[in-house]
Amino acid sequence: MKQRIVMILAFVLANTHHLFAQGESNAIENFFRTESKFYVVVAVLAIVMIGLLLYVVYLDRKTKKLEKEVFGDKNPFLQEKNK
């Protein structure tokens, strides 16, 4: 049991060098900005978000169409609007 605790503690202490890597973030940010890769990442994220938004709108319209087919005018999900 003690040996297991010592091994876990040694593993945790050996991997603490990742916690001190805060100074390198400026170097990474500068690299992305100087190489214009920062804007590529932003553009890709924007395209993905727009794609997700369009997909959600598509699913919403499809769901409304299916609800009309199944329930007609007596849609239990839209009863508040009909009153």
C-alpha positions in Angstrom: 0.0 0.0 0.0 2.8 2.4 0.9 4.7 1.5 -2.2 1.6 2.4 -4.3 1.3 5.8 -2.6 5.0 6.5 -3.2 4.7 5.6 -6.9 1.6 7.8 -7.3 3.4 10.7 -5.5 6.5 10.2 -7.6 4.4 10.2 -10.8 2.6 13.4 -9.7 5.8 15.2 -8.8 7.5 14.1 -12.0 4.7 15.7 -14.1 4.6 19.0 -12.3 6.8 20.6 -15.0 3.7 21.1 -17.1 2.4 23.5 -14.5 5.3 25.9 -15.0 4.9 26.2 -18.8 3.0 29.5 -18.5 5.8 31.5 -19.9 5.8 29.7 -23.2 2.2 30.8 -24.1 3.4 34.2 -25.3 5.9 32.4 -27.5 3.2 30.2 -29.0 0.8 33.1 -29.4 3.5 35.2 -31.1 4.3 32.3 -33.4 0.7 31.9 -34.5 0.4 35.6 -35.1 3.6 36.0 -37.0 2.8 33.0 -39.2 -0.8 34.1 -39.7 -2.0 30.8 -38.4 -4.0 32.4 -35.7 -6.4 33.8 -38.3 -6.7 30.4 -39.9 -7.7 28.8 -36.6 -10.2 31.6 -36.0 -11.6 31.2 -39.5 -12.0 27.4 -39.1 -13.7 27.8 -35.8 -16.1 30.4 -37.3 -16.9 28.1 -40.2 -17.6 25.2 -37.8 -19.9 27.3 -35.6 -21.8 28.6 -38.6 -22.2 25.0 -39.8 -23.5 23.9 -36.4 -26.0 26.8 -36.3 -27.3 26.0 -39.8 -27.7 22.4 -38.8 -29.7 23.3 -35.7 -32.0 25.5 -37.8 -32.4 22.7 -40.4 -33.3 20.3 -37.6 -35.8 22.7 -36.1 -37.6 23.2 -39.4 -37.6 19.5 -40.0 -39.0 18.8 -36.5 -41.8 21.4 -37.0 -42.7 19.8 -40.3 -42.9 16.3 -38.8 -45.0 17.7 -35.8 -47.5 19.1 -38.3 -47.7 15.9 -40.1 -48.2 13.8 -37.0 -50.4 16.1 -34.8 -51.9 18.5 -37.3 -53.6 21.4 -35.7 -53.9 19.6 -32.3 -50.2 19.7 -31.5 -49.8 19.3 -27.7 -46.5 21.1 -27.9 -48.1 24.2 -29.3 -51.3 24.3 -27.2 -50.2 27.5 -25.5 -50.0 29.3 -28.8 -53.4 28.2 -30.0 -55.2 29.5 -26.9 
